[in-house]
Amino acid sequence: MASIGLAAAIEELRQELYQAQDLGAGQQFAFGVEEAELELLLELRNTGTGDGKLSFGVATVGVGGEHSTVRTHKLTLRLSVRDRAAGGSDAEISDSEPGSWDEE
């Protein structure tokens, strides 16, 4: 299994942010990153089972085992939204009719 170190994970995040920045150039809504939280988790599991069976004086033994490695990555970004068409002020998204999306 390939492994990734902390420096490589941060560099990957940096490259993703650069790409997002390039793709957002010229768009009306701009997102600023206020805070980034990166959580790297590594979980190792090692389990084993065994059983035996005796029949007609002959021992039969069955052995089983399992080994697994689980890696999870969680990234949380807190974004601010600016409306470039409104001079960079906070974006205002509204509807003239009150109510929720669930109502018909």
C-alpha positions in Angstrom: 0.0 0.0 0.0 1.4 3.4 -0.9 1.9 5.8 1.9 1.8 9.5 2.0 3.6 11.7 4.6 2.5 14.9 6.2 4.6 17.1 3.9 3.3 15.4 0.8 -0.3 15.7 2.0 0.1 19.4 2.7 1.7 19.9 -0.7 -1.2 18.1 -2.4 -3.6 20.3 -0.6 -1.6 23.4 -1.7 -1.8 22.2 -5.3 -5.6 21.6 -5.1 -6.1 25.1 -3.7 -4.0 26.6 -6.6 -6.1 24.7 -9.1 -9.3 25.9 -7.4 -8.0 29.4 -7.5 -7.2 29.2 -11.2 -10.6 27.8 -12.0 -12.4 30.6 -10.1 -10.6 33.4 -11.9 -13.1 35.7 -13.5 -16.1 34.1 -11.8 -18.6 36.3 -10.0 -18.5 34.6 -6.6 -15.1 34.3 -5.0 -14.3 32.0 -2.1 -11.7 32.9 0.4 -10.2 30.3 2.7 -10.5 31.5 6.2 -9.4 28.2 7.8 -8.2 24.8 6.8 -8.2 21.7 9.0 -6.6 18.5 7.8 -7.1 15.3 9.7 -5.1 12.3 8.8 -6.1 9.0 10.5 -4.4 5.6 10.3 -6.1 2.5 11.6 -4.4 -0.9 11.7 -6.4 -4.0 12.3 -5.0 -7.4 12.9 -7.4 -10.3 13.6 -7.0 -14.0 13.5 -9.3 -17.0 14.0 -8.7 -20.7 14.3 -10.8 -23.8 14.8 -10.2 -27.5 15.0 -12.2 -30.5 14.4 -11.6 -34.1 15.4 -13.2 -36.9 13.5 -12.4 -40.6 13.3 -9.1 -40.1 15.2 -7.8 -37.6 12.6 -7.3 -34.1 13.6 -8.4 -31.4 11.1 -7.4 -27.9 12.0 -8.6 -24.9 10.1 -6.8 -21.6 10.6 -7.9 -18.2 9.2 -6.4 -14.8 9.5 -7.0 -11.3 8.4 -4.8 -8.2 8.2 -6.1 -4.8 7.0 -4.9 -1.3 7.0 -7.3 1.6 6.7 -6.3 5.2 6.0 -8.7 8.0 6.0 -8.2 11.7 5.3 -10.6 14.4 6.2 -10.3 18.0 5.1 -12.5 20.8 6.4 -12.3 24.3 4.8 -14.1 27.3 6.2 -14.8 29.6 3.3 -16.0 33.2 3.0 -18.0 34.1 -0.1 -17.5 37.5 -1.8 -19.6 38.8 -4.7 -17.3 40.5 -7.2 -20.3 42.0 -9.0 -21.2 43.8 -5.8 -17.7 45.2 -5.3 -16.4 42.3 -3.2 -19.0 42.5 -0.5 -20.6 39.5 1.2 -22.7 37.5 -1.2 -26.4 37.9 -0.7 -28.6 35.1 -1.9 -32.3 35.7 -1.3 -35.7 35.0 -2.7 -38.6 37.5 -2.6 -41.0 34.8 -1.4 -40.8 33.6 2.2 -40.8 29.9 3.0 -38.5 26.9 2.7 -37.5 24.7 -0.1 -39.6 21.9 1.3 -42.8 23.8 0.8 -44.6 23.6 -2.5 
